[in-house]
C-alpha cells in the first residue's frame, strides 16, 4: 500500500497483457488494493472496446482510466501526404472519443508519429507539421475535459522527440496552450544527462511523470535512482500526476513484448513489483517531507 499523498497511475501491462485477458478483474483488484487511483490502458482499437463493460469494471474498483494513442504507417500526422496525415488525425480523434466515453480525463501516448526503429533524423518540416496537427487535437481534447500528453521516447523508438528540451520546442511549435509533456525515467536514463534537470526543463508543461527503471523491472533496482527523482521533483514543485511502468515478457505476451523489445522477464510477480514501487515512491516522498522539517 502506498502512503505518499500522490496521484499515481499503474500501467495495466504490469499485471495483465490486455483487456481480453482472464486476469483483468484480478489485476484491477490488485491495483485498487495497492492504492493506485488510475490505470493506464494499453493502446486500444476503439472499435473493439466494450465501453459499458470496461467502465463498470473500473468504476466498481474506484479506478479512473488513462488511455493511450498511437499512429501507423497509413495514419500518421507527420506524413507529407495529406490523406495519411488526415487519417492520423482521425485516429487521434477516435481515441479521444473513446477516452471521453470511458469517463477518462487524460490521454497519453505517442500521437506525433510512428513508434519504433526510426530510419533517420526528423526534419524540421516534419517536426512542425506533426506539432501543428497534434496541437489541434490537444485543443479539442481540452474542450472535452481531457488532458492530452505526448511521451518523450528514446532514440531507438523515435527520432521526433527524445529530450525534455525538444519536448518544450514541440509544445511551442504546436501553438497549443493545452498540449502537455509526458516524461519517463526509463527514456530519460538513455537520453538525459540529468533526469532532475530534464524534469525542471519540462516543468512548465509537464503533465505526467512516469517512473520506470532502466531494466524495466523493480523500481528499487537499476541505474535510475527513482526515489531520488521523486524527492527532487517534489522539491522542485512538481504537482502533476505520476505513473509506474514495468514490463515482463512472461506477463506482457505477444506481440507487444516483441514490439517493445522485452526479451526477458525482469520480474515474475506483479504484486511484488507493485509493492516495491509503492515503497520506492514512499521513500522519495518521505525524503522530501524530511527535508522540509
MOTATA-V599301 format. One record per backbone hydrogen bond with DSSP energy under -1.0 kcal/mol. CO is the residue of the C=O (numbers start at 0). NH is the residue of the N-H. Records with the same first field share a line. If there is no record, write none. Layout:
CO=NH + NH
//
This chain:
3=5
5=7
6=241
7=36 + 37
8=243
9=39
10=13
11=14 + 15
17=20
20=23
22=26
23=27
24=28
25=29
26=30
27=31
28=32
29=33
30=35
31=34
33=1
36=63
37=9
38=65
39=11
44=47
48=50
49=53
50=54
51=55
52=56
53=57
54=58
55=59
57=60 + 62
58=61
63=38
65=40
66=107
68=109
71=74
74=71
75=78
80=84
81=85
82=86
83=75 + 87
84=88
85=89
86=90
87=91
88=92
89=93
90=94
91=95
92=96
93=97
94=98
95=99
96=100
97=101
98=103
99=102
104=146
105=66
106=148
107=68
108=150
122=126
123=127
124=128
125=129
126=130
127=131
128=132
129=133
130=134
131=135
132=136
133=137
134=138
135=139
136=140
137=141
138=142
140=143 + 145
141=144
146=106
147=179
149=181
153=156 + 157
155=116
156=115
160=152
162=166
163=167
164=168
165=169
166=170
167=171
168=172
169=173
179=149
180=206 + 207
181=151
182=209
183=187
184=188
186=189 + 190
187=191
193=197
194=198
195=199
196=200
197=201
198=202
201=204
202=205
204=180
207=182
208=242
209=184
210=244
212=215
215=246
217=220
223=225
224=228
225=229
226=230
227=231
228=232
229=233
230=234
231=235
232=237
233=236
240=208
241=8
242=210
243=10
247=250 + 251
248=252
252=256
254=258
255=259
256=261
257=260
260=262
263=248
268=272
269=273
270=274
271=275
272=276
273=277
274=278
275=279
276=280
277=281
278=282
279=283
280=284
281=285
282=286
283=287
284=288
285=289
286=290
//
